[in-house]
């Protein structure tokens, strides 16, 4: 089955073609980062308009790269949520319009299920069951995964997600959008010995996360340096390093607890923050101590992309799931645990 995947949940327009017999055939991505950087964050109306402008040319490019025309498709999958409702509607309406014109099945896919299954696109995919750490945009979740559609939420952030905390720390440090990569670049020049920031909610049992206290501590440190007139470039780098170390340690500690609680020996990390190298180092250290394995998607599949939607959609389409043509799904809030086994 050749499935066209369409991703338009936020600020990246992603398209890919996944073949259930031959794997990923082609993928293309347009990032809106440069456009939104001027505003310091995503502007929903601009995001929707840019998806409208970019989507059809990207579909044509992916089909050309795969050596197919639209009549060579067997199905279409698109991101139905969670995400920005206007952006989701661009992908949903395009997918349903193509499906009607080509008489193809079409299916809305859960964005976070796409991230969760992205490592399945790698040469060494994880086997079920495993623990997944999902750190994407507004989500930080630990999930026990027994199979596709078999998800048990173990813990999640009770306030800001890790990605949101990175973005806010970046603003405190006067760094450009997107915040995560900017903080990581600055942190690489920092001295890890200067400060040790708190590791929130690691001094109590449980698998939930909280980053509000860490953000407050970061802001307090910056204001103290400003009052002392010592907030030079090295001090900013040291703050960034202390912040990044605290986030990475917190996530790694919770992952260790999740592996211990479930007795599982495979850990998947996916989503934009999974590209952070310091986090990967911490997780590799934690899993090595336990004889466990850790799996990631390749770099370009950590952020939002069409390949993960094409893959996740293909698994559910093979099981017979599909939308009613013309009944588009666009669900801004959609808990992952509501998904059923296909």
C-alpha positions in Angstrom: 0.0 0.0 0.0 1.4 3.4 -1.0 0.2 6.1 1.5 0.7 9.8 1.1 1.2 11.5 4.5 0.4 15.1 5.1 1.5 17.0 8.2 0.2 20.6 8.9 -0.4 20.7 12.7 1.7 23.8 13.5 4.7 25.5 11.7 6.0 22.8 9.4 4.5 21.6 6.2 5.5 17.9 5.7 4.6 15.5 3.0 5.9 11.9 2.5 5.1 8.7 0.6 5.4 5.5 2.6 5.1 2.1 0.8 4.2 -0.8 3.2 6.3 -3.2 1.0 9.3 -0.9 0.2 9.4 1.6 3.1 9.8 5.3 2.8 9.9 6.3 -0.8 10.2 10.1 -0.6 9.6 13.0 1.9 9.8 16.8 1.8 9.5 19.5 4.5 9.0 23.2 4.5 9.8 25.0 7.9 8.1 28.3 8.8 10.7 29.1 11.4 12.2 32.1 9.5 8.7 33.6 9.0 7.7 33.2 12.7 11.0 34.2 14.1 10.2 37.9 13.5 7.3 37.5 16.0 9.1 35.4 18.6 6.7 32.5 18.2 4.1 30.9 15.9 1.4 33.2 14.6 -1.6 30.8 13.8 -3.1 32.8 10.9 0.3 33.1 9.2 0.9 29.4 9.7 -2.4 28.4 8.1 -1.8 30.7 5.1 1.7 29.3 4.5 0.5 25.7 4.7 -2.0 26.6 2.0 0.7 28.1 -0.2 3.2 25.3 0.3 1.2 22.0 0.5 0.3 21.3 -3.1 3.9 22.0 -4.5 5.3 19.7 -1.8 2.9 16.9 -2.8 4.0 17.3 -6.4 7.6 17.2 -5.4 7.2 14.0 -3.3 5.3 12.2 -6.0 8.0 13.2 -8.6 10.8 12.1 -6.3 9.0 8.7 -5.8 8.5 8.4 -9.6 4.7 8.3 -9.2 1.7 10.3 -10.2 -1.4 10.7 -8.1 -3.0 7.7 -9.7 -0.3 5.6 -8.2 -1.5 6.3 -4.6 -3.5 3.8 -2.6 -4.5 6.0 0.3 -3.9 9.3 2.0 -3.2 10.1 5.7 -3.2 13.5 7.3 -2.7 15.0 10.8 -6.1 15.4 12.4 -4.8 16.7 15.7 -3.7 17.9 18.2 -2.5 21.2 16.7 -3.7 24.6 15.5 -7.2 24.2 14.2 -6.6 26.4 11.1 -3.4 24.6 10.2 -5.1 21.2 10.7 -7.9 22.2 8.4 -5.5 22.9 5.5 -4.2 19.4 5.6 -7.6 17.8 6.3 -9.3 19.6 3.4 -6.5 18.9 1.0 -6.5 15.2 1.9 -10.2 14.8 1.6 -10.3 16.7 -1.6 -7.7 14.5 -3.2 -9.3 11.4 -1.8 -12.7 12.3 -3.3 -11.1 13.2 -6.7 -9.0 10.0 -6.8 -11.5 7.7 -5.1 -9.1 6.7 -2.4 -9.4 5.9 1.3 -8.4 8.8 3.6 -7.6 8.8 7.4 -6.9 11.4 10.0 -3.9 10.5 12.2 -3.0 11.5 15.8 0.0 13.8 15.7 1.6 12.3 18.8 1.0 8.7 17.6 3.0 9.8 14.5 5.9 11.0 16.8 5.7 7.8 18.9 6.0 5.6 15.9 8.7 7.7 14.0 11.5 5.4 15.2 9.8 2.6 13.3 11.2 4.3 10.1 14.8 3.6 11.2 16.9 0.5 10.1 16.8 -0.7 13.7 13.3 -0.1 14.9 12.2 -0.9 18.5 10.0 -4.0 19.2 6.9 -3.7 21.3 6.5 -3.3 24.2 8.5 -0.2 25.2 8.3 3.0 27.2 8.1 6.2 25.1 9.1 9.7 26.2 7.3 12.2 24.0 8.8 15.6 24.1 7.2 17.6 21.3 5.9 21.2 21.3 3.3 21.4 24.1 3.6 17.8 25.1 5.9 16.0 27.6 4.6 12.5 28.3 5.7 9.1 29.4 3.7 6.3 27.8 3.8 2.6 28.1 3.4 1.2 24.6 2.2 -2.4 24.2 1.4 -2.1 20.5 -0.2 0.3 18.0 -3.1 1.9 19.7 -2.2 0.3 23.1 -1.1 3.2 25.1 -1.1 3.8 28.8 -0.2 7.2 30.1 2.4 7.0 32.9 3.1 10.6 33.5 2.9 14.1 31.9 3.7 17.7 32.6 1.4 19.4 35.0 2.3 22.8 33.6 4.6 23.8 30.7 6.1 21.1 28.5 9.8 20.8 28.2 9.8 22.4 24.8 7.8 25.3 26.1 10.2 25.7 29.0 13.1 25.9 26.5 11.3 28.6 24.5 10.7 30.7 27.6 14.2 30.3 28.8 15.4 31.4 25.4 13.3 34.6 25.7 14.8 35.3 29.2 18.2 35.1 27.6 17.2 37.2 24.6 17.7 34.3 22.1 16.0 33.9 18.8 13.1 31.6 18.1 13.0 28.5 18.1 14.2 28.5 21.7 15.4 24.9 22.1 18.2 24.9 19.5 19.2 28.4 20.5 19.5 27.5 24.2 21.5 24.3 23.3 23.9 26.3 21.1 24.6 28.8 23.9 24.8 26.1 26.5 27.6 24.4 24.6 29.8 27.4 25.6 28.7 27.3 29.3 30.5 26.0 32.4 28.4 23.2 34.0 30.2 23.7 37.3 29.0 27.3 38.0 25.4 26.5 39.0 23.2 23.5 39.6 19.6 24.4 38.9 16.7 22.4 40.6 15.5 19.1 39.0 11.7 19.6 39.5 9.6 16.8 41.1 12.5 14.4 41.3 12.5 14.5 45.1 9.1 12.8 45.3 7.6 9.6 43.8 5.7 9.6 40.6 6.2 10.2 36.9 4.7 13.6 36.3 6.8 16.6 35.3 6.8 20.3 36.2 9.0 23.0 34.8 7.5 26.1 36.3 9.8 26.2 39.3 12.8 25.7 37.0 11.7 28.6 34.9 11.3 30.8 37.9 14.7 29.8 39.2 16.2 30.7 35.8 14.6 34.1 35.7 15.6 34.9 39.3 19.3 34.0 38.5 19.2 36.2 35.4 17.7 39.2 37.3 20.3 38.8 40.0 23.1 38.9 37.4 21.5 42.0 35.8 21.3 43.8 39.2 25.0 42.9 39.8 25.8 44.0 36.2 27.5 40.7 35.6 25.2 39.3 32.9 27.9 39.1 30.3 28.0 36.5 27.4 29.8 33.9 29.5 27.2 34.3 32.3 24.4 33.8 29.8 26.0 30.7 28.5 26.5 29.4 32.0 22.8 30.0 32.7 21.8 28.2 29.5 24.0 25.2 30.4 22.6 25.0 33.9 19.0 25.1 32.5 19.7 22.5 29.8 21.4 20.2 32.3 18.4 20.4 34.7 15.9 19.6 32.0 18.0 16.7 30.6 18.5 15.3 34.1 14.9 15.6 35.0 13.7 13.8 31.9 16.3 11.1 32.3 15.4 10.5 36.0 11.8 10.1 35.1 12.6 7.7 32.3 14.6 5.6 34.6 11.7 5.4 37.0 9.3 4.5 34.2 11.6 1.6 33.1 11.8 0.4 36.6 8.1 0.7 37.2 7.1 -1.2 34.0 10.0 -3.7 34.0 10.6 -2.9 30.3 14.1 -2.7 28.7 13.3 -0.5 25.7 13.0 3.3 25.7 11.8 5.4 22.8 12.3 9.1 22.7 10.6 11.2 20.0 9.5 14.8 19.3 11.5 17.9 18.7 13.3 18.0 22.1 14.6 14.4 21.4 17.2 16.0 19.1 18.9 17.6 22.1 22.3 16.0 22.4 22.7 16.5 26.1 19.4 14.7 26.7 20.5 11.8 24.5 23.7 11.5 26.4 21.8 11.3 29.7 19.3 8.8 28.4 22.0 6.6 27.0 23.7 6.6 30.3 20.6 5.7 32.2 19.6 2.9 29.8 23.2 1.5 29.8 23.1 1.1 33.6 20.0 -1.1 33.3 21.0 -3.1 30.2 18.2 -1.4 28.3 18.2 0.1 24.8 17.2 3.6 23.7 15.8 4.4 20.2 15.4 7.7 18.4 14.2 8.8 15.0 16.8 10.4 12.8 17.3 14.1 13.1 14.9 15.3 10.5 12.1 13.1 11.8 12.4 14.4 15.4 10.5 17.5 14.4 7.1 17.5 12.7 7.2 15.7 9.4 5.1 13.8 6.8 6.9 10.5 7.1 5.7 9.8 10.6 2.1 10.5 9.5 2.4 8.4 6.4 3.7 5.5 8.5 1.2 5.7 11.3 -1.6 6.2 8.8 -0.5 3.1 6.9 -0.7 0.9 9.9 -4.3 1.9 10.7 -5.4 1.9 7.0 -4.1 -1.7 6.7 -6.4 -2.6 9.6 -9.4 -1.1 7.8 -9.7 2.3 9.4 -10.7 5.3 7.3 -12.6 8.5 7.4 -16.0 9.0 5.8 -15.2 11.1 2.7 -16.0 14.8 3.3 -16.2 14.3 7.1 -12.9 15.9 7.9 -11.2 15.7 11.3 -9.5 18.7 12.9 -9.2 18.2 16.7 -7.0 20.8 18.4 -7.0 18.9 21.7 -6.9 15.1 21.5 -5.5 12.9 24.4 -3.3 10.1 23.1 -4.9 7.6 25.4 -8.3 8.0 23.6 -6.8 6.1 20.6 -8.0 2.5 20.2 -6.1 -0.5 18.9 -6.7 -0.8 15.1 
